[in-house]
Structures are given as C-alpha cells and as structure tokens.
C-alpha cells in the first residue's frame, strides 16, 4: 500500500490527521546505537504546527513516545515503535467538504480510488503524516556519524534568496520563522507570507539542502542511483512538485568543457556541478539539491468545485492551514535525506568482501 520507505533501514507509518494518533515502526536500525532523545524531539519541534504566526495555528505538542526497540537509551536491533498523539483536531472545520472536493487536493482521487475517504483534515493524505518521517529521520541522522544535513528556505512565493550559499552561515536559518539563512531575505519572505495569509490565499516555495561529509560509494549504478532515491524521497513529501540536484536544469545550458568536474590529485573535484553524485554514486563532495513546493491547496476563499454527484458547487476553505509550507518543510526534507543515506550506508556494507 506504499506505507513503507527503505530497504534495510525501513520506515512504515500509520495514522490519520484527525485520528487518535499517528506513528511508525523503524525496522532495520542496528543494535547498540545510543540515541539522543532531545535531538529527536528538537527536530519534531521544528516541524510542529503553531510554532509561529506564519504557519497553521493547530496546537499540537507533538511529543513522541517510543514503545519498543530501545533499552537503556540504546537501540536493541528490534523494531522501534513510536507514537505521536493528536491532541488538537477540530474535525468540524471539515464538515463543509464532506460531500465536495477541494481543487488540487487529494480529496477527489482518494474518493475515486478507495470509494470512501476520511475528509477530516485530509485523513491519510494530510501532511501531518510527515511528523513520523521526522522522527525516523532524526534516528537516521544519529546513525550517520559525521554527516551533516542542513536544509533551508531559498524561495517563498516570488521572493528568492539571491546570495550564494557558501557566503552564508546556514545555521542562521534556525534564527527566524521562515528558516532562510539570510536575515534580510527572511524578513521580506515573512512579510510576504503574512500579506498572502490576510487575503486567505497561499504561496509555494523552495527548500534547498546541503549535505556534507558523505563517504564515497553510497548508491547503486543502475536503478537505485543515490540521486534517484533522493528524488523519490523528496517527491513523496506532500505538495512537492519538483526536485533537482547539482547543476540541475541550469546544466543544460552549459558545454561539457564547462560542466565537467576536473579532479584534484586526492580525488576531490575543482568544481561540483555533479552535486556530489556521479554515476548514481556519492563521490565524497558536498551533495546539494532543491525541492519545489506548490501553494497549499486549501485556500480560505470562495472557490468553484464539484460534489460527489458531479454537480458544480461553491465552497470556501475553513480551519487552520499553512499559508506557505516551506518553513515547516525544512526538517522534513532533512529527514527524508537522512533516511536515504542511512539505508544506503547499511546497503554499502555488502558491496565488497
């Protein structure tokens, strides 16, 4: 049913937006890994709703409770079960879409595929499910000794981060609600999001990610290329419409003589248009990519749609929704990247005798 991600380091998630709880099972995590529980909760807090004036005001504590697979602070090698309670659902906010469909949302296709749907907050299609990914990703990060994964916002609506990443302290992204590493750009993005929210509309944006200290050799050369799995991971996140790594589409405008990454004597490269991946395998250079998010489908304006019988009707969005998802998507992007790298790290242990 598509609820499991990964081959050796695997995550299966469960739950709906307005059910009693959401949660997951992490399978394949090796025994003996000491876990920093505060770091796991910290990543969850970064994704948590209600954390600032520019995100949904649903008030959830998002405290994770581990049920199995951990003893005296270390993993036991058995499945790690965890749960996050849904403390603050307001299901009545969705009564108005019980018999109609929000445009560009999963409502219509869920109904046609399964013959029924949980319309409360989108049910299983809600981005609330991504909290489970953040928990698993936070565990995966601790398996990836020495690897650093830093995501940040580079676009909100039509406001772009124009400065080059290597001129910025990327940690500054955590010092503002937009999670953009440049304070001036962040301020403009925040103001833009607030303006859009006032009129009941939404905007999209871009989250970029830089991964350092990845060892050489992660990824497989054919179907399971490292960048292919990163792409799958990112495109599985709600509202994602695009993924590019390395030079991306800009590379199509370059000549081979310009785009080739010439080697230094130690195997590093003088440029990094490859984005840290060559032939589907990590080459030890920094991995970098960007993820495009569409505007949130639920808008607090009147709109035209259809009901279950196909009749044209008018509706208006209600409830608590993000006017722009990218600030809260930052830890989700990091988590999915960590899951991919952890899986390939374990797989790589069998690549040679």
Steps between C-alpha positions, in 0.01 A plus 500: 500500500802730480527565874861377531818678388849349479654155448722429803429806713122503461223726622132406501257771611138485611218731605283783376497873563196488728531150641610430859868489405757463225814294522743264338730202516870531418639161401859413418670748732812324634529420870724702729426848364481749787211736433482866596128533576523877534635526145209291370246719680680814381450401136133430570466844660640657183216339299233554767187704409428822687867594544470847344252749354566383141399136538182312584377578850402142580644450849671164522771415754637233263671314782630168374459190714720199422334164557767245410847437362688718751643390834704716735540761229631266231337327205455126542487404132129423525222713345482850649134586549393856577184705532399867489161593643261728311409744777324783318290388201194706413319264268193722468713742298479246217127428500459732201708270276337175604319478167719719278862519391766767549667585166857368463467299822499121538128499591368402156755233411480337846123472464527351151783260592363364829129572470511683832718754677570653837427863420614626844818692428563288194534178700798301384585754230565768762853631542463413869632156402839660438555535876567125497765549233671763713525259793654227283725750325628627834596141591664455160704818548653346812599192301683720248809580706671818380248576224324837528168572329388863486182606322378859471251714308627665180167618358157600631256602229694727265761603758833322445819467698739661254819456701727199445473234767875492569489868604242433773493336840230242432439455872344847494197337339387381843496854638189616313153349442547470123823299535691701241872547583509865388321726756399770250355251251329317787336823612365565150374141473324521836326824404389347169357191669307716745356710215384191315348355816293814561310449175449129561742387230816287493842491332760236424875508525829313488695315769866435422729256677875463544649171623865489607746221582320228305740208443584387149301205373139545610248414231471241225583554129173399332148529641594589858714801424551721806345802332207290376419389854542854632260614228246234596533597865443869434218447250320287760460806724162673483478795258837432332500570125865493407849376593840587357851425621841632407488733201143387431326662205765774485745233386311462173626843398867412554755329278669179608829682528337738747294243690761227554634492858878474464682290760757601754773250582315383813183414306305812596377719217573861416133571435190313615240521225442127564351590838708240680363209296650343187358194327242478777772460767622756753849633420582659837421857396211696649157380389258781430148513361181708497137401548206698357175522700171611346261741673282332764181377333265605782434872463273704728316653205188408306569260216318296237502121529277193464321273747488119505226499237699721265285806559683830487498669840669790677697449821738687725795365695484496878722393786869537575741472209850607403507798262841370388634154585873554445599621851365179657621284209867562582531222763294266279746542211789432738324191638434345160860564394622333819279195438647457151858536619451266797351235272787525252756500784373162616470368144855609424638265766425212262654658187832314522669221695 
